[in-house]
Amino acid sequence: MDLADKAVGLLLSGISLSVFTYYTFWVIILPFVDTDHFVHKYFLPQEYAILIPVFALVALLCFLCMFVGYVMLKSKKKKA
Amino acid sequence: MKHILKILALLVAISAFWIGLLQASVIPESYTWLLPLYFIVSLGCYGVLMVGVGLMQFPTCPQEALLLHQDILEARDFLKNKGVDVGSN
């Protein structure tokens, strides 16, 4: 079983490192590169660099609020 | 109460630093606008990285697992002698 744990851990670390390098490249390095360099093809337009994290944050907050509300409703129904 | 005040003070200090950075224009302005978002994303990334590293380094202690299994068998036999039936594997 520890091999599955190690594989999941490796996958998680790999995902986080790649997301971090991609985002760093996107936000910090890309504005300094000329607009007709080929590397711009691999990155989405810069507005998405702001939209995607903000959307993810808002979705996470919504999910948290819904979960808290659901748990509160369920506990109140069980008590009554 | 004091803990919340400490956290609020930290947040106010960070916002003051960010607004100061905006006014001073040391870095190009488009960077300063994106900086808080970048830090939030990198903090999330760091959390996931720590979870992954912890998962990879989690110790399993196979000898202790074997000893525990033997203890369970011993306890089951003892209780069965006394009349209680626990085993149902």
Backbone of each chain as nested JSON, in Angstrom:
{
  "chains": [
    {"id": "A", "residues": [
      {"number": 1, "name": "MET", "atoms": {"N": [0.811, -1.221, 0.0], "CA": [0.0, 0.0, 0.0], "C": [0.836, 1.259, 0.0]}},
      {"number": 2, "name": "ASP", "atoms": {"N": [2.067, 1.183, 0.526], "CA": [2.824, 2.439, 0.581], "C": [3.277, 2.862, -0.809]}},
      {"number": 3, "name": "LEU", "atoms": {"N": [3.325, 1.949, -1.763], "CA": [3.701, 2.345, -3.124], "C": [2.634, 3.239, -3.734]}},
      {"number": 4, "name": "ALA", "atoms": {"N": [1.348, 2.929, -3.465], "CA": [0.271, 3.781, -3.98], "C": [0.362, 5.163, -3.355]}},
      {"number": 5, "name": "ASP", "atoms": {"N": [0.66, 5.197, -2.022], "CA": [0.816, 6.49, -1.354], "C": [1.94, 7.294, -1.983]}},
      {"number": 6, "name": "LYS", "atoms": {"N": [3.072, 6.59, -2.237], "CA": [4.204, 7.32, -2.827], "C": [3.855, 7.844, -4.207]}},
      {"number": 7, "name": "ALA", "atoms": {"N": [3.1, 7.033, -4.98], "CA": [2.746, 7.476, -6.329], "C": [1.848, 8.702, -6.263]}},
      {"number": 8, "name": "VAL", "atoms": {"N": [0.857, 8.681, -5.348], "CA": [-0.05, 9.836, -5.226], "C": [0.728, 11.064, -4.767]}},
      {"number": 9, "name": "GLY", "atoms": {"N": [1.655, 10.865, -3.807], "CA": [2.451, 11.987, -3.34], "C": [3.299, 12.581, -4.445]}},
      {"number": 10, "name": "LEU", "atoms": {"N": [3.911, 11.69, -5.24], "CA": [4.734, 12.176, -6.353], "C": [3.89, 12.941, -7.355]}},
      {"number": 11, "name": "LEU", "atoms": {"N": [2.681, 12.403, -7.637], "CA": [1.793, 13.076, -8.591], "C": [1.421, 14.466, -8.104]}},
      {"number": 12, "name": "LEU", "atoms": {"N": [1.06, 14.565, -6.802], "CA": [0.677, 15.859, -6.245], "C": [1.818, 16.859, -6.323]}},
      {"number": 13, "name": "SER", "atoms": {"N": [3.033, 16.416, -5.92], "CA": [4.169, 17.345, -5.958], "C": [4.461, 17.782, -7.379]}},
      {"number": 14, "name": "GLY", "atoms": {"N": [4.365, 16.811, -8.324], "CA": [4.612, 17.152, -9.722], "C": [3.628, 18.18, -10.235]}},
      {"number": 15, "name": "ILE", "atoms": {"N": [2.338, 17.989, -9.895], "CA": [1.309, 18.933, -10.348], "C": [1.583, 20.312, -9.777]}},
      {"number": 16, "name": "SER", "atoms": {"N": [1.881, 20.366, -8.463], "CA": [2.054, 21.675, -7.844], "C": [3.277, 22.395, -8.41]}},
      {"number": 17, "name": "LEU", "atoms": {"N": [4.38, 21.658, -8.621], "CA": [5.576, 22.3, -9.164], "C": [5.336, 22.816, -10.57]}},
      {"number": 18, "name": "SER", "atoms": {"N": [4.649, 21.993, -11.396], "CA": [4.429, 22.438, -12.773], "C": [3.5, 23.642, -12.812]}},
      {"number": 19, "name": "VAL", "atoms": {"N": [2.442, 23.63, -11.945], "CA": [1.533, 24.784, -11.916], "C": [2.295, 26.027, -11.491]}},
      {"number": 20, "name": "PHE", "atoms": {"N": [3.195, 25.855, -10.497], "CA": [3.935, 27.013, -10.017], "C": [4.848, 27.585, -11.09]}},
      {"number": 21, "name": "THR", "atoms": {"N": [5.599, 26.711, -11.786], "CA": [6.514, 27.231, -12.807], "C": [5.744, 27.847, -13.958]}},
      {"number": 22, "name": "TYR", "atoms": {"N": [4.635, 27.192, -14.376], "CA": [3.842, 27.739, -15.482], "C": [3.324, 29.124, -15.123]}},
      {"number": 23, "name": "TYR", "atoms": {"N": [2.776, 29.262, -13.895], "CA": [2.189, 30.536, -13.504], "C": [3.255, 31.611, -13.357]}},
      {"number": 24, "name": "THR", "atoms": {"N": [4.423, 31.226, -12.775], "CA": [5.51, 32.208, -12.662], "C": [5.941, 32.698, -14.033]}},
      {"number": 25, "name": "PHE", "atoms": {"N": [6.143, 31.753, -14.951], "CA": [6.531, 32.119, -16.304], "C": [5.519, 33.059, -16.926]}},
      {"number": 26, "name": "TRP", "atoms": {"N": [4.223, 32.699, -16.762], "CA": [3.127, 33.435, -17.366], "C": [3.11, 34.89, -16.901]}},
      {"number": 27, "name": "VAL", "atoms": {"N": [3.193, 35.084, -15.542], "CA": [2.964, 36.4, -14.987], "C": [4.224, 37.239, -15.022]}},
      {"number": 28, "name": "ILE", "atoms": {"N": [5.38, 36.619, -14.729], "CA": [6.565, 37.461, -14.507], "C": [7.442, 37.559, -15.744]}},
      {"number": 29, "name": "ILE", "atoms": {"N": [7.674, 36.431, -16.437], "CA": [8.682, 36.481, -17.487], "C": [8.083, 36.919, -18.809]}},
      {"number": 30, "name": "LEU", "atoms": {"N": [6.828, 36.472, -19.086], "CA": [6.262, 36.696, -20.403], "C": [6.116, 38.163, -20.799]}},
      {"number": 31, "name": "PRO", "atoms": {"N": [5.754, 39.107, -19.889], "CA": [5.648, 40.509, -20.326], "C": [6.959, 41.081, -20.853]}},
      {"number": 32, "name": "PHE", "atoms": {"N": [8.091, 40.455, -20.464], "CA": [9.366, 40.989, -20.936], "C": [9.753, 40.473, -22.304]}},
      {"number": 33, "name": "VAL", "atoms": {"N": [9.028, 39.437, -22.778], "CA": [9.396, 38.831, -24.053], "C": [8.694, 39.572, -25.179]}},
      {"number": 34, "name": "ASP", "atoms": {"N": [9.358, 39.746, -26.341], "CA": [8.722, 40.422, -27.486], "C": [7.513, 39.639, -27.965]}},
      {"number": 35, "name": "THR", "atoms": {"N": [6.541, 40.341, -28.518], "CA": [5.268, 39.698, -28.831], "C": [5.355, 38.739, -30.007]}},
      {"number": 36, "name": "ASP", "atoms": {"N": [6.421, 38.768, -30.806], "CA": [6.446, 37.811, -31.914], "C": [7.407, 36.668, -31.657]}},
      {"number": 37, "name": "HIS", "atoms": {"N": [7.734, 36.415, -30.375], "CA": [8.529, 35.24, -30.021], "C": [7.626, 34.017, -30.046]}},
      {"number": 38, "name": "PHE", "atoms": {"N": [8.189, 32.84, -30.385], "CA": [7.343, 31.662, -30.566], "C": [6.738, 31.171, -29.267]}},
      {"number": 39, "name": "VAL", "atoms": {"N": [7.362, 31.511, -28.092], "CA": [6.925, 30.912, -26.831], "C": [5.548, 31.413, -26.417]}},
      {"number": 40, "name": "HIS", "atoms": {"N": [5.102, 32.553, -27.023], "CA": [3.775, 33.049, -26.684], "C": [2.675, 32.101, -27.106]}},
      {"number": 41, "name": "LYS", "atoms": {"N": [2.994, 31.191, -28.074], "CA": [1.97, 30.247, -28.506], "C": [1.557, 29.305, -27.392]}},
      {"number": 42, "name": "TYR", "atoms": {"N": [2.52, 28.998, -26.467], "CA": [2.232, 27.986, -25.454], "C": [1.465, 28.544, -24.271]}},
      {"number": 43, "name": "PHE", "atoms": {"N": [1.293, 29.856, -24.198], "CA": [0.601, 30.434, -23.058], "C": [-0.652, 31.139, -23.536]}},
      {"number": 44, "name": "LEU", "atoms": {"N": [-1.739, 30.992, -22.731], "CA": [-2.986, 31.671, -23.053], "C": [-2.805, 33.179, -22.91]}},
      {"number": 45, "name": "PRO", "atoms": {"N": [-3.745, 33.982, -23.47], "CA": [-3.661, 35.436, -23.289], "C": [-3.629, 35.825, -21.825]}},
      {"number": 46, "name": "GLN", "atoms": {"N": [-3.007, 36.957, -21.527], "CA": [-2.705, 37.278, -20.142], "C": [-3.927, 37.517, -19.282]}},
      {"number": 47, "name": "GLU", "atoms": {"N": [-5.098, 37.83, -19.894], "CA": [-6.268, 38.038, -19.038], "C": [-6.604, 36.75, -18.297]}},
      {"number": 48, "name": "TYR", "atoms": {"N": [-6.364, 35.584, -18.962], "CA": [-6.706, 34.32, -18.312], "C": [-5.844, 34.062, -17.096]}},
      {"number": 49, "name": "ALA", "atoms": {"N": [-4.631, 34.686, -17.046], "CA": [-3.765, 34.489, -15.869], "C": [-4.417, 35.063, -14.634]}},
      {"number": 50, "name": "ILE", "atoms": {"N": [-5.318, 36.033, -14.811], "CA": [-6.024, 36.598, -13.665], "C": [-7.347, 35.892, -13.47]}},
      {"number": 51, "name": "LEU", "atoms": {"N": [-8.03, 35.577, -14.608], "CA": [-9.376, 35.032, -14.497], "C": [-9.391, 33.665, -13.84]}},
      {"number": 52, "name": "ILE", "atoms": {"N": [-8.446, 32.793, -14.241], "CA": [-8.514, 31.408, -13.764], "C": [-8.301, 31.299, -12.254]}},
      {"number": 53, "name": "PRO", "atoms": {"N": [-7.276, 31.915, -11.653], "CA": [-7.158, 31.801, -10.191], "C": [-8.313, 32.446, -9.448]}},
      {"number": 54, "name": "VAL", "atoms": {"N": [-8.789, 33.615, -9.941], "CA": [-9.905, 34.267, -9.253], "C": [-11.142, 33.396, -9.323]}},
      {"number": 55, "name": "PHE", "atoms": {"N": [-11.392, 32.803, -10.499], "CA": [-12.549, 31.928, -10.639], "C": [-12.435, 30.727, -9.707]}},
      {"number": 56, "name": "ALA", "atoms": {"N": [-11.204, 30.152, -9.617], "CA": [-11.009, 28.996, -8.743], "C": [-11.238, 29.376, -7.284]}},
      {"number": 57, "name": "LEU", "atoms": {"N": [-10.745, 30.547, -6.879], "CA": [-10.935, 30.998, -5.499], "C": [-12.414, 31.19, -5.184]}},
      {"number": 58, "name": "VAL", "atoms": {"N": [-13.135, 31.852, -6.108], "CA": [-14.564, 32.095, -5.874], "C": [-15.323, 30.784, -5.817]}},
      {"number": 59, "name": "ALA", "atoms": {"N": [-14.958, 29.829, -6.703], "CA": [-15.635, 28.532, -6.688], "C": [-15.373, 27.806, -5.372]}},
      {"number": 60, "name": "LEU", "atoms": {"N": [-14.132, 27.89, -4.873], "CA": [-13.799, 27.238, -3.602], "C": [-14.599, 27.834, -2.457]}},
      {"number": 61, "name": "LEU", "atoms": {"N": [-14.7, 29.19, -2.426], "CA": [-15.46, 29.848, -1.376], "C": [-16.924, 29.447, -1.416]}},
      {"number": 62, "name": "CYS", "atoms": {"N": [-17.49, 29.403, -2.64], "CA": [-18.892, 28.991, -2.778], "C": [-19.093, 27.583, -2.266]}},
      {"number": 63, "name": "PHE", "atoms": {"N": [-18.179, 26.689, -2.629], "CA": [-18.307, 25.308, -2.198], "C": [-18.232, 25.198, -0.687]}},
      {"number": 64, "name": "LEU", "atoms": {"N": [-17.299, 25.96, -0.075], "CA": [-17.175, 25.93, 1.372], "C": [-18.461, 26.405, 2.053]}},
      {"number": 65, "name": "CYS", "atoms": {"N": [-19.008, 27.532, 1.546], "CA": [-20.235, 28.057, 2.151], "C": [-21.376, 27.066, 2.008]}},
      {"number": 66, "name": "MET", "atoms": {"N": [-21.48, 26.437, 0.827], "CA": [-22.563, 25.47, 0.644], "C": [-22.4, 24.285, 1.582]}},
      {"number": 67, "name": "PHE", "atoms": {"N": [-21.148, 23.826, 1.742], "CA": [-20.91, 22.687, 2.611], "C": [-21.263, 23.007, 4.049]}},
      {"number": 68, "name": "VAL", "atoms": {"N": [-20.844, 24.202, 4.517], "CA": [-21.152, 24.595, 5.888], "C": [-22.656, 24.695, 6.088]}},
      {"number": 69, "name": "GLY", "atoms": {"N": [-23.352, 25.31, 5.103], "CA": [-24.804, 25.415, 5.206], "C": [-25.482, 24.061, 5.227]}},
      {"number": 70, "name": "TYR", "atoms": {"N": [-24.982, 23.147, 4.396], "CA": [-25.582, 21.818, 4.345], "C": [-25.414, 21.09, 5.671]}},
      {"number": 71, "name": "VAL", "atoms": {"N": [-24.221, 21.177, 6.255], "CA": [-23.98, 20.506, 7.536], "C": [-24.853, 21.099, 8.629]}},
      {"number": 72, "name": "MET", "atoms": {"N": [-24.988, 22.438, 8.616], "CA": [-25.819, 23.075, 9.637], "C": [-27.271, 22.653, 9.507]}},
      {"number": 73, "name": "LEU", "atoms": {"N": [-27.767, 22.595, 8.247], "CA": [-29.16, 22.186, 8.052], "C": [-29.373, 20.749, 8.51]}},
      {"number": 74, "name": "LYS", "atoms": {"N": [-28.408, 19.878, 8.179], "CA": [-28.578, 18.476, 8.536], "C": [-28.587, 18.297, 10.063]}},
      {"number": 75, "name": "SER", "atoms": {"N": [-27.716, 19.042, 10.769], "CA": [-27.672, 18.886, 12.222], "C": [-28.951, 19.412, 12.856]}},
      {"number": 76, "name": "LYS", "atoms": {"N": [-29.503, 20.521, 12.272], "CA": [-30.737, 21.062, 12.849], "C": [-31.892, 20.094, 12.62]}},
      {"number": 77, "name": "LYS", "atoms": {"N": [-31.919, 19.448, 11.454], "CA": [-33.019, 18.522, 11.177], "C": [-32.954, 17.315, 12.084]}},
      {"number": 78, "name": "LYS", "atoms": {"N": [-31.7, 16.876, 12.401], "CA": [-31.572, 15.682, 13.238], "C": [-31.999, 15.987, 14.672]}},
      {"number": 79, "name": "LYS", "atoms": {"N": [-31.717, 17.258, 15.109], "CA": [-32.072, 17.581, 16.493], "C": [-33.591, 17.71, 16.631]}},
      {"number": 80, "name": "ALA", "atoms": {"N": [-34.266, 18.187, 15.569], "CA": [-35.708, 18.405, 15.627], "C": [-36.47, 17.143, 15.194]}}
    ]},
    {"id": "B", "residues": [
      {"number": 1, "name": "MET", "atoms": {"N": [-9.439, 36.544, 21.071], "CA": [-9.579, 37.895, 20.52], "C": [-8.233, 38.436, 20.08]}},
      {"number": 2, "name": "LYS", "atoms": {"N": [-7.208, 38.166, 20.889], "CA": [-5.886, 38.734, 20.553], "C": [-5.344, 38.136, 19.27]}},
      {"number": 3, "name": "HIS", "atoms": {"N": [-5.692, 36.854, 19.017], "CA": [-5.17, 36.21, 17.817], "C": [-5.728, 36.866, 16.559]}},
      {"number": 4, "name": "ILE", "atoms": {"N": [-7.041, 37.182, 16.594], "CA": [-7.649, 37.846, 15.438], "C": [-7.016, 39.207, 15.231]}},
      {"number": 5, "name": "LEU", "atoms": {"N": [-6.73, 39.912, 16.342], "CA": [-6.107, 41.227, 16.195], "C": [-4.739, 41.102, 15.554]}},
      {"number": 6, "name": "LYS", "atoms": {"N": [-4.001, 40.048, 15.927], "CA": [-2.682, 39.876, 15.322], "C": [-2.792, 39.628, 13.828]}},
      {"number": 7, "name": "ILE", "atoms": {"N": [-3.745, 38.759, 13.454], "CA": [-3.912, 38.454, 12.03], "C": [-4.331, 39.695, 11.263]}},
      {"number": 8, "name": "LEU", "atoms": {"N": [-5.268, 40.49, 11.852], "CA": [-5.714, 41.72, 11.181], "C": [-4.56, 42.696, 11.02]}},
      {"number": 9, "name": "ALA", "atoms": {"N": [-3.73, 42.806, 12.077], "CA": [-2.594, 43.722, 11.978], "C": [-1.652, 43.292, 10.866]}},
      {"number": 10, "name": "LEU", "atoms": {"N": [-1.448, 41.965, 10.747], "CA": [-0.575, 41.464, 9.675], "C": [-1.148, 41.8, 8.302]}},
      {"number": 11, "name": "LEU", "atoms": {"N": [-2.473, 41.613, 8.156], "CA": [-3.121, 41.922, 6.873], "C": [-2.99, 43.405, 6.538]}},
      {"number": 12, "name": "VAL", "atoms": {"N": [-3.2, 44.261, 7.549], "CA": [-3.099, 45.709, 7.307], "C": [-1.679, 46.07, 6.903]}},
      {"number": 13, "name": "ALA", "atoms": {"N": [-0.681, 45.452, 7.571], "CA": [0.707, 45.751, 7.218], "C": [0.997, 45.354, 5.775]}},
      {"number": 14, "name": "ILE", "atoms": {"N": [0.492, 44.161, 5.378], "CA": [0.755, 43.716, 4.006], "C": [0.091, 44.63, 2.998]}},
      {"number": 15, "name": "SER", "atoms": {"N": [-1.158, 45.067, 3.285], "CA": [-1.84, 45.959, 2.335], "C": [-1.126, 47.303, 2.256]}},
      {"number": 16, "name": "ALA", "atoms": {"N": [-0.62, 47.789, 3.412], "CA": [0.097, 49.063, 3.386], "C": [1.359, 48.937, 2.542]}},
      {"number": 17, "name": "PHE", "atoms": {"N": [2.056, 47.797, 2.682], "CA": [3.258, 47.575, 1.88], "C": [2.927, 47.552, 0.405]}},
      {"number": 18, "name": "TRP", "atoms": {"N": [1.78, 46.889, 0.064], "CA": [1.406, 46.79, -1.345], "C": [1.032, 48.15, -1.914]}},
      {"number": 19, "name": "ILE", "atoms": {"N": [0.287, 48.953, -1.125], "CA": [-0.108, 50.284, -1.623], "C": [1.122, 51.169, -1.748]}},
      {"number": 20, "name": "GLY", "atoms": {"N": [2.06, 51.03, -0.782], "CA": [3.304, 51.782, -0.89], "C": [4.075, 51.416, -2.144]}},
      {"number": 21, "name": "LEU", "atoms": {"N": [4.069, 50.113, -2.452], "CA": [4.758, 49.659, -3.662], "C": [4.103, 50.241, -4.908]}},
      {"number": 22, "name": "LEU", "atoms": {"N": [2.74, 50.36, -4.86], "CA": [2.03, 50.953, -5.99], "C": [2.44, 52.401, -6.19]}},
      {"number": 23, "name": "GLN", "atoms": {"N": [2.532, 53.139, -5.074], "CA": [2.815, 54.571, -5.189], "C": [4.253, 54.815, -5.61]}},
      {"number": 24, "name": "ALA", "atoms": {"N": [5.184, 53.97, -5.076], "CA": [6.594, 54.288, -5.302], "C": [7.009, 54.004, -6.741]}},
      {"number": 25, "name": "SER", "atoms": {"N": [6.296, 53.067, -7.421], "CA": [6.581, 52.765, -8.829], "C": [8.009, 52.28, -9.035]}},
      {"number": 26, "name": "VAL", "atoms": {"N": [8.513, 51.482, -8.079], "CA": [9.818, 50.875, -8.294], "C": [9.706, 49.803, -9.375]}},
      {"number": 27, "name": "ILE", "atoms": {"N": [8.596, 48.976, -9.263], "CA": [8.343, 47.926, -10.237], "C": [7.275, 48.457, -11.206]}},
      {"number": 28, "name": "PRO", "atoms": {"N": [7.271, 48.004, -12.478], "CA": [6.215, 48.444, -13.393], "C": [4.829, 48.165, -12.822]}},
      {"number": 29, "name": "GLU", "atoms": {"N": [3.862, 49.049, -13.084], "CA": [2.613, 49.001, -12.346], "C": [1.818, 47.725, -12.606]}},
      {"number": 30, "name": "SER", "atoms": {"N": [1.891, 47.205, -13.822], "CA": [1.116, 45.993, -14.105], "C": [1.562, 44.844, -13.204]}},
      {"number": 31, "name": "TYR", "atoms": {"N": [2.836, 44.795, -12.852], "CA": [3.304, 43.754, -11.94], "C": [2.707, 43.913, -10.555]}},
      {"number": 32, "name": "THR", "atoms": {"N": [2.679, 45.184, -10.071], "CA": [2.229, 45.398, -8.702], "C": [0.773, 45.01, -8.539]}},
      {"number": 33, "name": "TRP", "atoms": {"N": [-0.027, 45.159, -9.626], "CA": [-1.425, 44.773, -9.51], "C": [-1.57, 43.27, -9.376]}},
      {"number": 34, "name": "LEU", "atoms": {"N": [-0.693, 42.523, -10.05], "CA": [-0.843, 41.069, -10.049], "C": [-0.154, 40.403, -8.874]}},
      {"number": 35, "name": "LEU", "atoms": {"N": [0.646, 41.165, -8.112], "CA": [1.471, 40.539, -7.079], "C": [0.675, 39.808, -5.994]}},
      {"number": 36, "name": "PRO", "atoms": {"N": [-0.408, 40.363, -5.41], "CA": [-1.133, 39.599, -4.376], "C": [-1.693, 38.295, -4.919]}},
      {"number": 37, "name": "LEU", "atoms": {"N": [-2.255, 38.331, -6.118], "CA": [-2.807, 37.109, -6.711], "C": [-1.714, 36.062, -6.903]}},
      {"number": 38, "name": "TYR", "atoms": {"N": [-0.537, 36.527, -7.335], "CA": [0.578, 35.603, -7.531], "C": [0.975, 34.943, -6.218]}},
      {"number": 39, "name": "PHE", "atoms": {"N": [0.966, 35.738, -5.126], "CA": [1.342, 35.159, -3.837], "C": [0.312, 34.164, -3.348]}},
      {"number": 40, "name": "ILE", "atoms": {"N": [-0.975, 34.45, -3.604], "CA": [-1.998, 33.492, -3.181], "C": [-1.839, 32.182, -3.932]}},
      {"number": 41, "name": "VAL", "atoms": {"N": [-1.622, 32.267, -5.246], "CA": [-1.461, 31.048, -6.046], "C": [-0.233, 30.278, -5.592]}},
      {"number": 42, "name": "SER", "atoms": {"N": [0.876, 31.0, -5.319], "CA": [2.091, 30.294, -4.908], "C": [1.917, 29.673, -3.532]}},
      {"number": 43, "name": "LEU", "atoms": {"N": [1.12, 30.321, -2.639], "CA": [0.855, 29.72, -1.333], "C": [0.07, 28.425, -1.475]}},
      {"number": 44, "name": "GLY", "atoms": {"N": [-0.949, 28.428, -2.367], "CA": [-1.688, 27.192, -2.602], "C": [-0.792, 26.088, -3.151]}},
      {"number": 45, "name": "CYS", "atoms": {"N": [0.072, 26.464, -4.094], "CA": [1.024, 25.506, -4.67], "C": [1.928, 24.928, -3.597]}},
      {"number": 46, "name": "TYR", "atoms": {"N": [2.41, 25.79, -2.699], "CA": [3.297, 25.343, -1.637], "C": [2.589, 24.367, -0.723]}},
      {"number": 47, "name": "GLY", "atoms": {"N": [1.3, 24.632, -0.42], "CA": [0.558, 23.705, 0.42], "C": [0.45, 22.332, -0.216]}},
      {"number": 48, "name": "VAL", "atoms": {"N": [0.086, 22.304, -1.515], "CA": [-0.047, 21.023, -2.203], "C": [1.286, 20.3, -2.247]}},
      {"number": 49, "name": "LEU", "atoms": {"N": [2.375, 21.072, -2.443], "CA": [3.7, 20.454, -2.481], "C": [4.04, 19.805, -1.144]}},
      {"number": 50, "name": "MET", "atoms": {"N": [3.738, 20.494, -0.027], "CA": [4.027, 19.934, 1.286], "C": [3.228, 18.669, 1.537]}},
      {"number": 51, "name": "VAL", "atoms": {"N": [1.942, 18.664, 1.091], "CA": [1.125, 17.462, 1.256], "C": [1.72, 16.308, 0.467]}},
      {"number": 52, "name": "GLY", "atoms": {"N": [2.146, 16.587, -0.78], "CA": [2.73, 15.534, -1.609], "C": [4.014, 14.982, -1.017]}},
      {"number": 53, "name": "VAL", "atoms": {"N": [4.882, 15.885, -0.525], "CA": [6.153, 15.446, 0.067], "C": [5.896, 14.638, 1.332]}},
      {"number": 54, "name": "GLY", "atoms": {"N": [4.936, 15.081, 2.156], "CA": [4.607, 14.328, 3.361], "C": [4.079, 12.941, 3.031]}},
      {"number": 55, "name": "LEU", "atoms": {"N": [3.243, 12.849, 1.986], "CA": [2.726, 11.545, 1.561], "C": [3.866, 10.625, 1.144]}},
      {"number": 56, "name": "MET", "atoms": {"N": [4.838, 11.19, 0.408], "CA": [5.929, 10.348, -0.084], "C": [6.792, 9.85, 1.059]}},
      {"number": 57, "name": "GLN", "atoms": {"N": [6.923, 10.658, 2.145], "CA": [7.844, 10.277, 3.205], "C": [7.156, 9.62, 4.372]}},
      {"number": 58, "name": "PHE", "atoms": {"N": [5.877, 9.222, 4.182], "CA": [5.135, 8.693, 5.325], "C": [5.684, 7.33, 5.716]}},
      {"number": 59, "name": "PRO", "atoms": {"N": [6.093, 7.093, 6.993], "CA": [6.649, 5.79, 7.387], "C": [5.538, 4.793, 7.64]}},
      {"number": 60, "name": "THR", "atoms": {"N": [5.751, 3.529, 7.272], "CA": [4.695, 2.531, 7.405], "C": [4.937, 1.557, 8.554]}},
      {"number": 61, "name": "CYS", "atoms": {"N": [6.16, 1.43, 9.066], "CA": [6.488, 0.571, 10.214], "C": [5.962, -0.843, 10.031]}},
      {"number": 62, "name": "PRO", "atoms": {"N": [6.531, -1.644, 9.146], "CA": [5.996, -2.989, 8.932], "C": [6.151, -3.913, 10.135]}},
      {"number": 63, "name": "GLN", "atoms": {"N": [7.26, -3.736, 10.933], "CA": [7.426, -4.624, 12.085], "C": [6.354, -4.38, 13.131]}},
      {"number": 64, "name": "GLU", "atoms": {"N": [6.054, -3.088, 13.364], "CA": [5.01, -2.782, 14.34], "C": [3.667, -3.294, 13.869]}},
      {"number": 65, "name": "ALA", "atoms": {"N": [3.434, -3.28, 12.538], "CA": [2.165, -3.808, 12.03], "C": [2.06, -5.304, 12.332]}},
      {"number": 66, "name": "LEU", "atoms": {"N": [3.175, -6.022, 12.165], "CA": [3.166, -7.459, 12.461], "C": [2.912, -7.716, 13.941]}},
      {"number": 67, "name": "LEU", "atoms": {"N": [3.596, -6.982, 14.82], "CA": [3.4, -7.141, 16.263], "C": [1.955, -6.85, 16.645]}},
      {"number": 68, "name": "LEU", "atoms": {"N": [1.387, -5.797, 16.015], "CA": [0.001, -5.454, 16.312], "C": [-0.928, -6.588, 15.916]}},
      {"number": 69, "name": "HIS", "atoms": {"N": [-0.662, -7.173, 14.735], "CA": [-1.494, -8.29, 14.283], "C": [-1.429, -9.447, 15.272]}},
      {"number": 70, "name": "GLN", "atoms": {"N": [-0.209, -9.755, 15.762], "CA": [-0.069, -10.833, 16.74], "C": [-0.82, -10.512, 18.016]}},
      {"number": 71, "name": "ASP", "atoms": {"N": [-0.754, -9.227, 18.435], "CA": [-1.495, -8.824, 19.638], "C": [-2.981, -9.033, 19.458]}},
      {"number": 72, "name": "ILE", "atoms": {"N": [-3.469, -8.697, 18.243], "CA": [-4.905, -8.847, 18.001], "C": [-5.309, -10.314, 18.093]}},
      {"number": 73, "name": "LEU", "atoms": {"N": [-4.507, -11.211, 17.503], "CA": [-4.828, -12.636, 17.55], "C": [-4.834, -13.144, 18.986]}},
      {"number": 74, "name": "GLU", "atoms": {"N": [-3.818, -12.707, 19.741], "CA": [-3.705, -13.153, 21.134], "C": [-4.92, -12.703, 21.941]}},
      {"number": 75, "name": "ALA", "atoms": {"N": [-5.311, -11.414, 21.742], "CA": [-6.455, -10.883, 22.491], "C": [-7.727, -11.617, 22.105]}},
      {"number": 76, "name": "ARG", "atoms": {"N": [-7.857, -11.941, 20.801], "CA": [-9.068, -12.64, 20.348], "C": [-9.166, -14.013, 20.999]}},
      {"number": 77, "name": "ASP", "atoms": {"N": [-8.028, -14.762, 21.043], "CA": [-8.054, -16.083, 21.672], "C": [-8.394, -15.995, 23.151]}},
      {"number": 78, "name": "PHE", "atoms": {"N": [-7.775, -15.028, 23.836], "CA": [-8.013, -14.855, 25.262], "C": [-9.488, -14.594, 25.537]}},
      {"number": 79, "name": "LEU", "atoms": {"N": [-10.085, -13.698, 24.735], "CA": [-11.479, -13.371, 24.963], "C": [-12.378, -14.551, 24.627]}},
      {"number": 80, "name": "LYS", "atoms": {"N": [-12.001, -15.328, 23.613], "CA": [-12.814, -16.481, 23.27], "C": [-12.805, -17.502, 24.403]}},
      {"number": 81, "name": "ASN", "atoms": {"N": [-11.631, -17.628, 25.082], "CA": [-11.578, -18.523, 26.235], "C": [-12.487, -18.05, 27.341]}},
      {"number": 82, "name": "LYS", "atoms": {"N": [-12.611, -16.733, 27.469], "CA": [-13.457, -16.205, 28.518], "C": [-14.921, -16.222, 28.117]}},
      {"number": 83, "name": "GLY", "atoms": {"N": [-15.21, -16.501, 26.855], "CA": [-16.606, -16.603, 26.466], "C": [-17.109, -15.519, 25.56]}},
      {"number": 84, "name": "VAL", "atoms": {"N": [-16.304, -14.521, 25.257], "CA": [-16.753, -13.413, 24.403], "C": [-16.26, -13.683, 22.985]}},
      {"number": 85, "name": "ASP", "atoms": {"N": [-17.124, -13.565, 22.005], "CA": [-16.727, -13.818, 20.614], "C": [-16.507, -12.494, 19.886]}},
      {"number": 86, "name": "VAL", "atoms": {"N": [-15.231, -12.217, 19.58], "CA": [-14.918, -10.935, 18.919], "C": [-14.558, -11.149, 17.457]}},
      {"number": 87, "name": "GLY", "atoms": {"N": [-13.947, -12.317, 17.147], "CA": [-13.378, -12.501, 15.825], "C": [-14.44, -12.668, 14.752]}},
      {"number": 88, "name": "SER", "atoms": {"N": [-14.308, -11.989, 13.674], "CA": [-15.253, -12.126, 12.563], "C": [-14.565, -11.731, 11.274]}},
      {"number": 89, "name": "ASN", "atoms": {"N": [-13.301, -12.145, 11.126], "CA": [-12.554, -11.691, 9.937], "C": [-12.925, -12.516, 8.713]}}
    ]}
  ]
}
